[in-house]
C-alpha cells in the first residue's frame, strides 16, 4: 500500500517519545505527529530542514504545510521510482559472478615475498 506524503519545511522536529514527534513550523504553529507518519527527511531541500509526512495526518493537524511537493511512499518507508512525464525510470541490479584468480595475471612486484 502506498501513502501520499508532503514535503513539510519545519523549524524543528523533535522526537518526544518512541511513538511521536513534536513539529514546529516557521509561523509558530506546532502539533504532535505520530512517528509512523514521518517518512524521513527530504534531502533535496537546502535552505531549511524538510520532512516527508503523510498527507492524511497533516489534514487532521493544525501545523502549517504546503501541498506543492508530494511523493508516494511504500509501506516500509521507501520511495519508489518516480514516473517522469513521458520518460520512465527503471531500476536494475547487477550481481557479478565469482571470478577465480589466474596465476598468469599476478604482478610479481606486488606479491609478498
C-alpha positions as CSV (number, residue, x, y, z in Angstrom):
1,X,0.0,0.0,0.0
2,X,1.3,3.4,-0.9
3,X,1.0,6.6,1.2
4,X,0.9,10.1,-0.2
5,X,3.3,12.4,1.6
6,X,4.1,16.1,1.5
7,X,7.4,17.7,2.0
8,X,7.0,19.9,5.0
9,X,9.5,22.6,5.9
10,X,9.8,22.8,9.7
11,X,11.6,25.0,12.2
12,X,12.1,21.9,14.3
13,X,11.1,18.2,14.5
14,X,11.8,16.8,17.9
15,X,11.4,13.2,19.0
16,X,9.4,13.4,22.3
17,X,8.8,9.6,22.7
18,X,9.3,6.4,20.7
19,X,5.9,7.0,19.1
20,X,5.7,10.7,18.5
21,X,7.4,13.9,17.2
22,X,6.7,17.5,18.1
23,X,6.7,19.5,14.9
24,X,7.1,23.3,15.0
25,X,6.5,25.3,11.7
26,X,8.1,28.7,10.9
27,X,4.8,30.5,11.6
28,X,4.9,29.2,15.2
29,X,2.2,26.5,14.8
30,X,3.0,23.2,16.4
31,X,1.5,19.8,16.8
32,X,2.3,16.2,17.7
33,X,2.9,13.9,14.7
34,X,2.9,10.1,15.1
35,X,6.4,8.6,14.4
36,X,4.8,6.1,12.0
37,X,3.6,9.0,9.8
38,X,7.1,10.7,9.4
39,X,8.8,9.0,6.4
40,X,12.2,10.7,6.8
41,X,14.0,13.9,5.7
42,X,13.6,15.5,2.3
43,X,17.2,15.7,1.2
44,X,16.5,17.9,-1.9
45,X,15.7,20.9,0.3
46,X,18.8,23.0,1.1
47,X,17.8,26.2,2.9
48,X,15.9,24.6,5.8
49,X,15.0,21.2,7.1
50,X,12.1,19.4,5.4
51,X,10.5,16.1,6.3
52,X,8.2,13.7,4.4
53,X,5.0,13.5,6.4
54,X,1.8,11.6,5.3
55,X,-0.9,13.8,3.8
56,X,-3.8,12.3,5.7
57,X,-2.3,13.1,9.1
58,X,-1.4,16.7,8.1
59,X,-5.0,17.3,7.1
60,X,-6.0,16.5,10.7
61,X,-3.3,18.6,12.4
62,X,-3.0,22.3,12.8
63,X,0.5,22.7,11.5
64,X,1.4,24.9,8.5
65,X,2.3,22.9,5.4
66,X,2.3,23.2,1.6
67,X,0.9,20.7,-0.9
68,X,3.3,21.8,-3.7
69,X,5.7,19.0,-3.3
70,X,4.3,15.5,-2.8
71,X,5.5,11.9,-3.3
72,X,4.2,8.4,-2.8
73,X,6.0,6.1,-0.3
74,X,5.7,2.3,0.2
75,X,4.6,0.8,3.5
76,X,8.2,0.2,4.5
77,X,9.2,3.9,4.0
78,X,10.9,3.5,0.6
79,X,10.0,5.9,-2.1
80,X,9.5,4.0,-5.4
81,X,11.0,5.3,-8.7
82,X,9.1,8.4,-9.9
83,X,7.5,8.4,-13.3
84,X,8.6,11.5,-15.2
85,X,6.4,13.0,-17.9
86,X,7.0,10.7,-20.9
87,X,10.1,9.0,-19.6
88,X,10.1,6.3,-17.0
89,X,12.7,5.4,-14.5
90,X,13.7,1.8,-14.2
91,X,15.9,0.2,-11.6
92,X,18.1,-2.8,-12.3
93,X,20.6,-4.6,-10.1
94,X,23.8,-6.2,-11.4
95,X,25.2,-9.1,-9.4
96,X,28.6,-10.0,-10.7
97,X,29.6,-13.7,-10.7
98,X,32.7,-15.1,-8.9
99,X,35.9,-15.0,-10.8
100,X,38.8,-17.2,-9.9
101,X,42.3,-15.8,-9.7
102,X,44.7,-16.9,-12.5
103,X,48.4,-17.2,-11.8
104,X,49.4,-15.6,-15.2
105,X,47.7,-12.3,-14.0
106,X,49.8,-11.9,-10.9
107,X,52.2,-8.9,-10.6
108,X,55.4,-10.2,-9.2
109,X,56.5,-6.8,-7.8
110,X,53.3,-6.6,-5.7
111,X,53.4,-10.1,-4.4
112,X,54.5,-10.7,-0.9
113,X,57.9,-12.3,-0.5
